[in-house]
């Protein structure tokens, strides 16, 4: 027996052995078998009498690992023999290139043993390779012996299972394996994969498969274009929608959320490109810090996905409506006579399709029931919204309590108002997602300026600082702040001498927000003055001195000495210096509070964008959950471009064709 020392640091191996879920680890072992020309791969799970998982084995009939190849295969991470081969011995395409798969096995258990049989001349030899998670850099390799079994192959056995993995015990595992190997099994239909006694057969649950070439993507450096293809597989059963990043042969290298809305469809999408393989080789395939060219490629892929499902929706709708017409349940006859009738039918089609989707038994109901339901919808459209209650009761069949809730809402407000209120919440959630990207993304925050970009955008969203505030002054001097406070026109101040800081300079205010406090004294007001810093600029002692200068200029100016008015001063940026952070986190003082006048009339606080955004998200979380509204980066950036295009840094503006 000899011991092989892996030529890489232990902490890197530990990350490989803990960075994925159990299904991904099993997929890696299966890929190793397929790269060894296995025609059949069988994943077995041993369980104890209580159902706990005791061992996991991946058994294949591939060509095994020759003893001469075992040392370089296990000694050099990233030096796999596959790196220099495009195809297996039998001409199949190779998935793995970096030799990381064997370490993924330690996600499942603490000990892994490979028993491998291979042909040497006319003899079949067998030997073992074993490793322990407690020492990931060492693998023990036994000497080869002649095998009584002439068949070649490898058994990778994982024991001392870390825990019982629920994800291996239900049909989620079957679905995930089908998604992972769907393209490979389509290319090599003679290959068989079995998991826990069940054959992995994507074709049985595939509803539809579509392939698209994508428009070439220009590289950021202008040195060529990225060629890519997209495969979309629609499934007959529920799945977590995902976008698989693959090499041009369809081998999965990474996985991310699909990032699009496609109600009613269960699907997986596969983005295929040599560029993705190249990024993986360079270790740049990190979705949390997207490579700029990959970001562009993903954007093109997602747009193609949206286009696909728009067409699929139209296709399904057209077929369904044609069927209703054939069954004589569709309430209109002939062609529409004018544009009004055309619009009415379009609205009816949308309502009817939603009814069909919402009610699980509607499609299977008899023709008389369908005809009656559609007549009610048609009459509601032709007469008035007062028929809506009949539709809710007789057609939609909502639970009684939901019927009453909706009816009560419509008695007190309008459907338009409900939609508008929902849109306000949705727009705010999109804005927060976009703002978070704007101030934290490395490229955008590099270009983001205070007054040209950030200031202009935030001025339209003062709800960030509290619902009670309205914008009164933006980017004005302290003197104009005073005029606004006194409700005077620009030139009407009797003493029009400027408000000066201690150093004699006239400060410029970024944002001043104001509110009146309801009480017997209507003149009592509160003002919030916000000093915005570009993300690259820390809130340091200089910034704090500037903010204090604003506050103390007001405190010392006799025209501001109004005891019924409260002044809060905030500085906001991505980070603060250690000195400022210490001052902002003191015992018996609210977090962020730097200074408070004894009577509470003046307060000075510092906040990071992270804190501010988290506070806003917390306020909106309840509404987001009730609306079941999900934001994503693409929709958030599109919202920013739609509402603040001219104030965005160049890197985030729409590309001009």
Secondary structure by P-SEA (a helix, b strand, c coil): cbbbbbcccaaaaaaaaccccaaaaaaaaaaaaaaacccbbbbbbbbcccccccbbbbbbccccccccaaaaaaacccccccccccccccccccccccccccccccccccbbbbbbbbbcccbbbbbbbbbbcccccbbbbbbbccccccccccccccccccccccccccaaaaaaaaaaaaaaaaacccbbbbcccccccccccccbbbbbbccccccccccbbbbbbbbbbbbcccccbbbbbbccccccccccccccccccccbbbbbbcaaaaaaaaacccccccccaaaaaaaaaaaaaaaaaaaaaaaaaaaaaaaaaaaacccccccccccaaaaaaaaaaaaaaaaaaaaccccccccaaaaaaaaaaaaaaaaccccaaaaaacccccccaaaaaaaaaaaaaccaaaaaaaaaaaaaaaaaaaaaaaaaccaaaaaaccccccccccccccccccccccccccccccaaaaaaaaaccccccccccccccccccbbbbbcbbbbbbccccccccbbbbbbbbbcccccccaaaaaaaaaaaaaaaaccccccccbbbbbbbbcccccaaaaaaacccccccccccccccccbbbbbbcaaaaaaaaaaaaaaaaaaacccccaaaaaaaaaaccccccccccccccc
